[in-house]
Amino acid sequence: MTTHPDFDRHATAIRLWHQHQRRQWVISASLNSDGQRFNLGKPNPQHFEELRLRLLEERAERRILGLPGGASGHGGSSSSGSGWGGGGSGGGSGGSGGKRPPPNDPPSPGPRAKAARTSFRLASTGRSNSSFAGQVVASSLRIPSSPSASTINSKVAQPSVGPTALTVAPTVALADTAPPLANDSLTSSTITSWDRPFVLLADAFEAELRHFGLLDRHSSLLSGLRSGFHIGIPALTNTLIQNNHNSARSHPDIISTTIQRELTAGRYRGPFSSEQLQSIIGPFQNSPLGLVPKGVQQWRLIQDFSWPRAGNSINSHLSSDSWPTTWGASRDVVRTLLALPVTAQAAVRDVADAFRILVLHSSQWPGTVVRGEDGLFYVDMCLGFGLAPATGVWGAVADALADICRAHGLGLILKWVDDFIFFTVPLSALDTVNASRAQLATTITGPQSRGGVSFFADADNMEHVEDYQFSLRNHVAAASDELVSSLAAITAITAPL
């Protein structure tokens, strides 16, 4: 195994490949009619290539999300389902890695719960955006500004909107070699006429949070949902135009298709020449586009907000610590399962295009410009995957969604970025589970944060993802052995948002 020519660069993939080969050898006697075992001397190189590409994608995705390197450990959606699963083992919403340090609280002893796992991805239809747990009505998506982001912005002068000399990175060509576009009357006031691709309903969020006494906890969310999120991008004083990375330049058709998709979705505005764009938003900076493998013949588009590495990249102004959020890691899943009866079940729901349904405040747009391979420019109005605080900005919305569901009595919820695990129990276990939650609630001392992680500490300094304020409620069960919640119950709560 260690003599493989790619071992130094792809050790993890080769180890997984080796494990696959050994597993095939062990089970091959039962698979082959002639009773011959799998020949370990003739491995399939395609297996290694698929593993290598998959690991590259997962590592790139974790870098984009601001998580530690390595393969991702959180569960994803794999099949569709219309109800709580009936069998199988409980899934996790997150790997043990991530931004949360190991908790100092060992799982309390108790009967092991069997949590059936049903995973599915929600699709959107037309302008409606199916998100979280069913259809979310298309409407105003407006987004929060954190106190730290406001502090950053208050120290920076507002951008000028007049023409400014272009600053070009050393290896970068000017993009305005493309022919000028038709409209020469574009000014800074043009931006006010742009439609924002709002999806979530700020008024609905506010009504729910206010009704359940959660408004103070999530007060910063509402301004973002109404006006767009301030994430800390300062006013730029010079325009910086950069080439896209080689991976993007070598696949211009993929870049063009992606840009067109974003334009159709209303998340991009353009195209503009550099002069036109500067007359609208003032000095701007584009971050290079790149492509990372997604499977064997597919690609994932990324925007490298950390480029240039040794210069003033957009991410050099930003911090994920400004946007702490809860992380339901695998240790939290295990602790939850051990505390539940064996009759408990769980379902996983994934938010489609989670980051992209969040709009940035217009003051942030000069730092989110995209350059096409046609030499023209586009304004990305939404939260990008490569932005340092992106997981925390989305986390502000996700934490509010989780709290609203808990307030409605759905209770046991863990989340990891855009994956949510909903646990439920039969009606016969409802009182016991609620008594346990009430006892835990008495131990919570209050919310805390550490870096990009928010949590609730108890008297023993153990960390929890909630404060156990709300009891579980029976939404659908008519008999003692029936589950107290369902996917339809989740949808009924989240759809109005």
N, C-alpha and C positions, 0 to 999 in steps of 0.2 A: 504493500500500500504506500509506504513512504518513498518508494523508488519511482512513483509516478512522476512524469516530467512536470506536471502542474501542481504537485503537492505543496510547494512553498507558497503559491498564490491562492490555491483553492483547497486548503486542507479540510475544511468543514464539509464541502461537497464530496470530496473523495472519501471521507470517513462514512458519510451517509450512503454513498454508493457501495462501499465495502459492506456495510450492514445489510443493504438490500441484497447483495450477492449471497451473503451467508444465509439470510432468511430464505431466499429462493432455494438454496442448497438443502436446508433442513426440511422444507415442505415438498420438495420436488418428488420424493418417492411416492407420495400420495397423489401427485398430479399426473405423473407419467404412467401410461399404461404398461410400458415395458419395465417399470420399476427402477429405471436408471436415474441416478441423482443428477441434479443440475451441474454442469461443468463450470467450475469456478475459473477455469483457465480461459473461458471464452465470454467475458463480460460484454454486455451491450453498451457501446460508447454513447448511445443516445440517452441512456439513463443518466450518465454523468453530465452531459450537456444540459439536460433539463434541470437537474439539481443545481448546477452552477448558475444558470440564468435565474432560477427562482431565488437563490440566496442573494444574488446581486440586486434583484428587484427589492427584496425585503429589506436589505441593508440600506438601499437608497431611500426607501420609503420611511424608514425609521430616522434617517438623517433629516429628511424633509419635515417630519413631524417633531423634530427636536428631541428625539428619544435616543438612548444609548445605542451604539452600533450592535450589529449581530442580527440573527434571524428573529423576526417578530414572533411573540408567543401568544398573541391574543387571538381569540376565536373569531372566525368570520362567518358570513352566511354561506350556506352551501346548498340549500334546497328550499323550496317553497312549502308553506304549510298554512292551513287555515284554522288550526286549533293547537292546543297544547299537545306536545308530543307524548306518545305512550310507550316509553321504554328507552333504554340507552342510558348512558352516563351523563351527568351534568357537565355542561360546557363552562368554560371560563371566559370572562370578559377581558382579561388581560394577562400577559405574562408576568412572571415575578420580577422582570426588569422594569424599566421605565424610570420615572423621576421619584418614585416613593422609596425610601429606604426601608429595610426590613423592620416590621413592627416588633415591639418588645412584648407583645401579648400572645402567648401560645393559645391555640384553639382550645376552648373549653370542652371537656368530655361530654359526650352525648351520643345518642343513636345516630348512625350514619343515614343521611337522606339520599334517596334516589331521585335525582332531578332529570326528568326527561328533557331532551334538548330538541327544539324545533328552530331551525335557522332559516331565514329568508331575507331577500333584498327587496326593498320597496321600489316600485317604478313610478315615474311621473307621467301624467297624461296632459298634453296641451300645456297651458300655463299653470295648471295645478301642479303642485310639487308634493309627491307622496313622500313623507318624511317621518322617521321615527316609528310610528305605529299606525299606519293607515294613511289615508289621504289628508294632507294638510292643505287647507284652502289657499289658493294663490291670493296674495294680498300684500300689504305693506311689510316688507322685511327691513326693519331698521335696527340699528345696532349700538352696543354700549361703549362708553369711554371710561377707561380706568383712571383713578386718581393719579397714578404715576404717569400715565400717558398724557394727561392734561398738564401735569407739571412740566414734562418735557416740551410740549408744544408752547407753553406759556413763556419759555425762555428763548424761543426762536422767532425771529421777525416773520411776518406774513410774506408770502412770495410776491415778488413783483410780477406783473403780467405783460410787460413790454418785452420787445426782442432783446435777447441776451446772447453774447458770443458763445458759440458752442465749444465745450471742452471735449476732446476726443481721446479715449484711452490709447496708449501707445500702439497697440496692435489692431486698432479699430478703424474702420472706414466710416466716413460720413454717410448717414442714411438718406440725406436729402438729395442724393443724386437721382432719385426717382422723379418723374415728371410731376410738377405741381398739380394739386387737385383743383377741381372747378371752383369751389367757393372761396373767394378771397376776402369775404367780409366777416370771417370768424373773429370773434373777440372774446374777452374774458367773460362777458355776459352770456355767451353761448352755452356755457356749462349749466346754467340754471334751467335751460329748456330740456335737458336730457332726462329721459325717463329712467328712474332707478329700478332695478329688478328686485324690488321688495317681495318677499314671499310670506314671512311670518307676520302675524297680527299683533302689533304692539299693544293695542287697546285690550285685546283678549288676554294677553299675558298680564297686563297690569290689573285687570279685573280679577283674575284668578289669584295672583300674588297678594293683592289687597284683601280679598275675601278670606284667605287662610292665614293672614298675619305674616306673610313672607316678603312683603314689599321692601322692608329695610335691608333684608339680607341680599336682595337682588336689585336694589334701586338703580345701580349704574347700568343695568341691562337695558332699561327702557329708552334712554337717550340714543343708544346705539340702534335699537330696533326702529326708531323713528327717523333718525338722521344719518345713520351710518357710523361705524366704529372708528374712533381715533385710536390707532394702535401705536403711535409714537414716531411716525415718520415726520421729520422736521421739514420746514420750508427749505427748499433747495435754492442755492444762490447761483449755480452754474449748471448748464445742461451737459450731461455726460452721455454719449452715445457709444454703445458697445456692440460688437459682433456677437451673434449667437454662437454657442459651442459647436464644435465639429460634428457632434452627433446629430444636431438639428440641421446644420447646413448640408449635411450629406443626405438628408431626407426632407427636402423642401415640400414634397407633396403631403407628408404627414403634418408638417407645420401649417400649411395652407388649409388643410381639412380641419384641423383643430381650431384655428382662428375663425373659420367660417361657422363652426359649430357654436363657438362662444358668441359670435355676433348674432346668430339666429336666436340664441337663448337670451339675448339682451344684456349679457354680462360684459361685453366689449363695446367700445365706441370707436369708430374710425371707418376707413383709414384716413390718416393725416400725413402730410409731409412734416418734416421737423419744424419748419417755420410756422406752419398752420397750428401745430400742436402747441408750440411755445406761445403763440398769440392767445391761446385759449387758457392754458393752465400755468403759464410761466415756465421758468427753468424746470427741466425734468430729467430723469435718469431711467434708462431701460436696463433691466437685468437680463443677462443672457438666457435664452431658452436652451434646453438640452433634452435628450431622450435617453431613458434607461430601459433595458429589456423588460418586457412583461410577458413571460412565456417564451416560446420559441420564435414566433414571428410577429409579436405584438410589442408595442412601445407605450411607455408612460411619459407624458410631457411634464417636465419640471421647469420652474423658473428659478434660476440661481441667484437669489437675493443676497448671497454671501460673496458675490464677485464684484469687484476685484478683491482677491484675498488680502493683499497688502495695502488696500486703499480704502476709500470711503464707500463701502458697500451699503446697501439699504439696511441689511441686518446689523451692520456695525452701530446703527443708531437705536436698535431695538433690543428688548430683553423679554424672554419668556417668563422671568420672575415677576413681571408686572401683571401677569394674568394667571394667578394660581387657580387650579381646578382640582376636583376630586378624581382619584384614580382607583377604580375597582380592580385591583390586581388579583392574580390567581390566589394569593394568600387570603384575600377577602372572600373569594368564592369558596375556598375550602372551609374557612371559619363559618360562613353562612350555612353551608351544607351540613356541617357537624352539629349545628345548633337547631336544625330542622328535623321534623319526624321523617321516617323512611318513606312516608306517603307523599312527600313534597315533590313538585315538578317545576320545571323551568322552561322558558322559551327565550330565544335570542332575537332581537330586532336590530336591524342595521339602518342607519340614516343614509339615504342615497344623496351623494353630492353635498355632504354636510357643510364643508367649508364654503362651497360655492353658492350656498343660499344666503350667505351673510354679506351685506353690502358695507363697503368702507366709506367713511366720510370723504367728501370731495376734496378736503385739504390733504388727503393721503394719496390721491391719484397721481400726482407728479412722480411718486416713487414706485408706481406699479405699472409703468408703461411697458408694452410689449412691442418688440420689433419683428416684423414679418420678414421673410426671405425675399419679398418684393421691394425691400427698402423703405416701406411705409410703416407707420406707427399706429398703435391701438392703445386705448386706455382701458385697463382692466379695473372695473369698478368693484370687484368682489374680493373676498379674502383668498389669498393664494396659498398653496400648500408649502411653498418654500419660505414663507415669512416666519421669523423666529417665534413670535407669540401666537401663531395660528391655532395651535391646539388649545391654548388657554382662552383665546377669543371665542372659539367654538365652545369650549368648556363652560363659559359663562351662560350660554344658551342651554347647553345640555344639563348643567346643574339645576337650572330653573325648571326645565322639563321634568327632571327626576323628582324634584321637590313637589311640583304640582301633582304628579302621579301619586306620590306618597301621601299627600294631603287628601287625595280622593280615596285613600284606603288601599292602594295597590302595594304599598309598603316595601317589600323586599326587592330593591332595585340596585344593581351594580352597573357601572358603565366604564368603558375604556375607549376614549375618543368618541367614535361614532357607533360603537356597539353597546347595546343595552341588554342586560339579562334581567328578566322578570321572573321571580320565584312566586309560587303559589302553593297553598295547602288545602286539604279537604276541610269542609265545614266542621268536622268533628275535632280538628286540631286548632281551630281558630282561637279559642279562648286561651289555650296553653301558649301559643305563639305570642299572642298579645300580652299575656302576663310577663313573658320573658322580655319583650320589648319595653314594657313599662319599667321593669327593673333596670334595664340598661340605661333608660332615659335618666334615671336618678343619678347615674354615675358621670354623666357628661358635664364637663366644666365649661365648654364653650368652643367656638370655632377658632382655628389657628391656621397659619400658613407657614410653609418653609420652601423658599424658592418658588418653583412653579407648582407646588403641591398644596392643596387646602385639605383640611381634615378636622374632625372633632375629637378632642382629647378627653379622656375620662380621668377620674381621680388618681388612677395608677399610671397616668401618662401613656396609656395605650391609645392607638389611633383608630378612628372609625370614619366611614364615608358619610354617615348621617347621624342625627342626634336622637333618633327614635321618637320624635315628637308625636307622630301620628300612628294610630292603630290600624291594623288591617281591617277591611270591611268585606262583608259578603256581597258580591255583585251579581252572582248568577246561580249559586248552589241552591238546589231545592231539597237535597237529601244529604245526610251526614257524610257520605263517601264521595260527594261531588266537590270539585274544586271551586274555591270562592271567587276566582277571577278568570278571565278569558281574554283572548286576543281582541275579541269584539269590544270588551269592556275597556281595554287600553285605547282602542281606536276612538271610542265614544268620548274619551277625555281629551285626547290629543288633536283630533280633527278640527275642533273649533279654534285651535291656536294657529 
